[in-house]
Amino acid sequence: MTALLALESTLISHGLPYPQNLKTARRLEAIAREQGTEPRTVAVIDGQLRAGLSADELQALASATGVRKLSRRDLSIAVARGWTGATTVAATMWIAAQHGIRVFSTGGIGGVHRLHGGGAAMAVDVSADLPELAQTPVAVVCAGAKAILDLPATLEWLETWGVPVVGYRTDEFPAFYTRRSGLPVDVRVDTPEEAAAIIEAKRKLGLPGGVLICAPVPEEYELPADEANLAIEQALAEADAQGVRGKEITPFLLARIVELTGERSLRANLALLENNVRIGAQIATALAAR
């Protein structure tokens, strides 16, 4: 059986400028192939739900302007209207599942948002990524939830809805830019085979939803926790002052953090993406061999 690995397209159209986005997308696909896994970048092209893009399609998506950002709720509209769009974690998971892909690598998932200017959870502001993890049978390899979120509340949500949180060579939930959060994972694994065994056991038990597999950012690219938290708090305060809300809040915060950290956060983001794709490809290969 050919091992397949899903990759998202929001990074391409909304995460990085052209041509860096195209270079990164090609690099991530190359890393998957180096591990013996077939990469399938997910997007919606002219109303078609696609898991795997041609070189020309990847180029067009990377260089286009005004590309729509599509989550699960947008897919039916996109198909009916013939839209082209990049898929979020939630939409990528759902499309991957329809194509029989069981492993997906990304940077960080969404989660429960903080209150602007404070650390309390906003119960009504929950990323669509979380319910997708609770219902769609795809394992997601990431560096934890994005550090701009309320991490304890995010882990509580995942626990309540039955999503296993697995640490890949770590006992702590990674905090995206930093390797440690002080929050425990449910279990640690140290090999792709151990991770694949958990994914397969969940399938055989008939339990709904996916598995969250968390790998820390490579140590040499880690941001000091104090520096990362200071930048996050400043970005949150600025978002609040400017009235940034809804789906605009995450790209605003991430872009501002890059500016505040002198692009060290961008280098960390790219490093963890490559690391997650490498690990995801190894897990996909181990899963296909079972």
Secondary structure, 3 states (H helix, E strand, C coil): CCCEEEECCHHHHHHCCCCHHHHHHHHHHHHHHHCCCEEEEEEEECCEEEECCCHHHHHHHHHCCCCEEECHHHHHHHHHHCCCEEECHHHHHHHHHHCCCCEEECCCECCEEECCCCCCEEEEEECCHHHHHHHCCCEEEECEECCCECHHHHHHHHHHCCCCEEEECCCECCECCECCCCCECCEEECCHHHHHHHHHHHHHHCCCCCCEEECCCCHHHCCCHHHHHHHHHHHHHHHHHHCCCHHHHHHHHHHHHHHHCCCHHHHHHHHHHHHHHHHHHHHHHHHHCC
